[in-house]
Amino acid sequence: FYVLALGLALLVNLECFFLASAAAVLTVVYSVPPLRTKSNAILANLTIAIPRGVLLKVAGWSTVRSVTEVGGEAWYIGLIFGTFLLGASTTKDFADMKGDLAGGCITLPIKYGPRRAAWMISPFFVIPFLLIPLGVHLGVLTGVPWMLDIMGVGLACWGAYTVYLILRDPEELARTENHISWRHMYMMMFGAQIAFILSYLLKYAIGKGA
């Protein structure tokens, strides 16, 4: 699958290939000894957030525009998703504490306990999405401004609700398989991706009609 995926990326362009290759390397670093960063609480989250949140989003951008353009729009979008996953990806670790501990994976809930880990990851459900209206204001994000503003505020509110679900009983995260916050994390991820796509497609459609 790696060879096929990288082959397809190469057919797109070299930027896409190098970004996909970097993401692929990090997935190996995450899982395979001797590095196996999944065994370290902080490094595990980084090696999830960088490939899935940053590099793959930027690789997607590279299929239509260069990622080296002045302004760094692609990387700003990647920063938003990467920062979100840096904390939010931990939601899956609470229910897996026994298995992770047996496998030598010291996740945030194991290292700091469910309650403290829950507080540690909470800002990552809100702050990244506030970067969206900020990016519009700074002129970094060039999609339809009002759509991006609504999207950023809406996702931040959604994230705040998810934080409420997490913090009302952090210990429940460790008792419940696939806690509802885990499902919200994935729905927020997909929702944000779709909203970004629609914003830029509408901008393109408006430009074509002008």
C-alpha positions as CSV (number, residue, x, y, z in Angstrom):
1,F,0.0,0.0,0.0
2,Y,2.9,2.4,0.7
3,V,4.4,1.8,-2.7
4,L,1.1,2.3,-4.4
5,A,0.2,5.4,-2.5
6,L,3.7,7.0,-3.1
7,G,3.5,6.0,-6.8
8,L,0.2,7.8,-7.1
9,A,1.6,10.8,-5.3
10,L,4.6,10.9,-7.7
11,L,2.2,10.9,-10.6
12,V,0.7,14.2,-9.2
13,N,3.9,16.1,-8.7
14,L,7.1,16.1,-6.7
15,E,5.8,18.2,-3.9
16,C,3.0,15.8,-3.3
17,F,5.4,12.9,-3.5
18,F,7.8,14.3,-0.9
19,L,5.0,15.3,1.5
20,A,3.4,11.9,1.2
21,S,6.8,10.2,1.7
22,A,7.5,12.3,4.9
23,A,4.0,11.3,6.2
24,A,4.7,7.6,5.4
25,V,8.1,7.7,7.2
26,L,6.4,9.2,10.3
27,T,3.8,6.4,10.4
28,V,6.7,3.9,10.4
29,V,8.5,5.9,13.1
30,Y,5.3,5.8,15.2
31,S,4.9,2.0,15.1
32,V,8.2,0.3,14.4
33,P,11.1,-0.2,16.8
34,P,13.7,1.2,17.7
35,L,12.0,4.6,17.6
36,R,8.4,3.5,18.0
37,T,7.2,6.8,19.3
38,K,3.8,5.4,20.2
39,S,5.5,4.3,23.5
40,N,6.1,8.0,24.5
41,A,3.1,10.2,25.5
42,I,4.3,13.4,23.8
43,L,6.1,11.9,20.8
44,A,3.1,9.7,20.0
45,N,0.8,12.6,19.6
46,L,3.3,14.5,17.6
47,T,3.8,11.7,15.1
48,I,0.0,11.4,14.7
49,A,-0.5,15.2,14.4
50,I,2.3,16.0,11.9
51,P,1.5,13.4,9.2
52,R,-2.3,13.2,9.6
53,G,-2.9,16.8,10.5
54,V,-0.2,18.8,8.7
55,L,1.5,16.9,5.9
56,L,-1.5,15.1,4.3
57,K,-3.5,18.4,4.3
58,V,-0.6,20.2,2.6
59,A,-0.2,17.3,0.2
60,G,-3.8,17.6,-0.8
61,W,-3.2,21.3,-1.4
62,S,-0.2,20.5,-3.6
63,T,-2.4,18.7,-6.1
64,V,-3.9,22.0,-7.2
65,R,-1.3,24.7,-6.1
66,S,2.3,24.9,-5.0
67,V,2.8,24.7,-1.2
68,T,5.8,27.1,-1.5
69,E,3.7,30.1,-2.4
70,V,4.3,33.2,-0.4
71,G,1.8,33.5,2.5
72,G,2.0,29.8,3.5
73,E,-1.7,29.3,3.2
74,A,-1.4,25.5,2.9
75,W,0.8,25.3,5.9
76,Y,-1.5,27.5,8.0
77,I,-4.4,25.1,7.3
78,G,-2.1,22.2,8.2
79,L,-1.2,24.0,11.4
80,I,-4.9,24.2,12.3
81,F,-5.5,20.5,11.8
82,G,-2.2,19.4,13.3
83,T,-2.8,21.4,16.5
84,F,-6.2,20.0,16.8
85,L,-5.0,16.4,16.5
86,L,-2.0,17.1,18.8
87,G,-4.5,17.0,21.7
88,A,-7.7,15.5,20.4
89,S,-6.1,12.3,19.2
90,T,-5.6,11.3,22.9
91,T,-9.4,10.7,23.2
92,K,-8.8,7.2,21.9
93,D,-6.2,6.5,24.6
94,F,-8.4,6.6,27.6
95,A,-10.3,3.4,26.9
96,D,-7.1,1.6,25.8
97,M,-5.1,2.3,29.0
98,K,-4.8,-1.4,30.1
99,G,-3.8,-2.6,26.7
100,D,-1.4,0.3,26.1
101,L,0.3,-0.2,29.5
102,A,0.7,-3.9,28.8
103,G,2.2,-3.1,25.4
104,G,4.6,-0.6,26.9
105,C,2.9,2.5,25.5
106,I,2.9,5.3,28.0
107,T,0.1,7.5,26.8
108,L,-1.0,10.8,28.4
109,P,-3.8,9.1,30.5
110,I,-1.3,6.6,31.8
111,K,1.4,9.1,32.5
112,Y,-0.8,11.8,34.1
113,G,-4.0,10.0,35.0
114,P,-7.4,10.4,33.2
115,R,-8.4,13.6,35.0
116,R,-5.2,15.6,34.4
117,A,-4.9,14.3,30.8
118,A,-8.4,15.4,30.1
119,W,-7.6,18.9,31.2
120,M,-4.4,18.9,29.2
121,I,-6.1,18.0,25.9
122,S,-9.1,20.3,26.4
123,P,-7.6,23.5,24.8
124,F,-6.9,21.6,21.6
125,F,-10.6,21.2,20.9
126,V,-11.2,25.0,20.8
127,I,-8.0,27.1,20.1
128,P,-7.1,25.6,16.7
129,F,-10.4,26.6,15.2
130,L,-10.1,30.1,16.4
131,L,-7.1,30.3,14.1
132,I,-9.5,30.2,11.2
133,P,-11.2,33.6,11.7
134,L,-7.7,34.9,12.7
135,G,-6.3,33.6,9.4
136,V,-9.1,35.4,7.5
137,H,-8.4,38.7,9.4
138,L,-4.7,38.4,8.7
139,G,-5.3,37.7,5.0
140,V,-3.7,34.2,5.2
141,L,-6.8,32.2,4.4
142,T,-8.4,33.2,1.0
143,G,-11.6,31.1,1.0
144,V,-14.9,32.8,1.3
145,P,-14.4,35.0,4.4
146,W,-17.9,34.7,5.9
147,M,-18.0,31.0,5.5
148,L,-14.6,30.6,7.2
149,D,-15.6,32.9,10.0
150,I,-18.8,30.9,10.7
151,M,-16.9,27.7,10.3
152,G,-14.2,28.7,12.8
153,V,-16.6,30.0,15.5
154,G,-19.0,27.0,14.9
155,L,-16.2,24.4,15.3
156,A,-14.8,26.2,18.4
157,C,-18.3,26.0,20.0
158,W,-18.5,22.3,19.0
159,G,-15.1,21.8,20.5
160,A,-16.2,23.6,23.7
161,Y,-19.2,21.2,24.0
162,T,-16.9,18.2,23.5
163,V,-14.7,19.6,26.3
164,Y,-17.8,19.7,28.5
165,L,-18.5,16.0,27.7
166,I,-14.9,15.2,28.6
167,L,-14.5,17.2,31.8
168,R,-17.9,16.5,33.4
169,D,-16.5,13.0,34.3
170,P,-12.9,12.4,33.1
171,E,-12.9,9.0,34.8
172,E,-15.7,7.9,32.5
173,L,-13.3,8.2,29.5
174,A,-11.3,5.3,30.9
175,R,-14.4,3.2,31.7
176,T,-16.2,3.6,28.4
177,E,-15.1,2.0,25.1
178,N,-15.2,4.6,22.3
179,H,-16.4,7.5,24.5
180,I,-18.7,10.0,22.7
181,S,-15.8,12.6,22.7
182,W,-13.8,10.2,20.5
183,R,-16.7,10.2,18.0
184,H,-17.0,14.0,18.2
185,M,-13.3,14.3,17.5
186,Y,-13.7,12.4,14.2
187,M,-16.9,14.2,13.2
188,M,-15.2,17.6,13.9
189,M,-12.2,16.5,11.7
190,F,-14.5,15.5,8.8
191,G,-16.7,18.6,9.3
192,A,-13.7,21.0,9.2
193,Q,-12.3,19.3,6.1
194,I,-15.7,19.5,4.3
195,A,-16.2,23.1,5.3
196,F,-12.8,24.2,4.0
197,I,-13.5,22.4,0.7
198,L,-16.8,24.1,0.3
199,S,-15.4,27.5,1.2
200,Y,-12.7,27.3,-1.5
201,L,-15.0,25.7,-4.1
202,L,-17.5,28.6,-3.6
203,K,-14.7,31.1,-4.0
204,Y,-13.7,29.4,-7.2
205,A,-17.3,29.4,-8.4
206,I,-17.7,33.1,-7.6
207,G,-14.5,33.8,-9.5
208,K,-15.6,31.9,-12.5
209,G,-18.9,33.7,-12.6
210,A,-17.4,37.1,-12.2
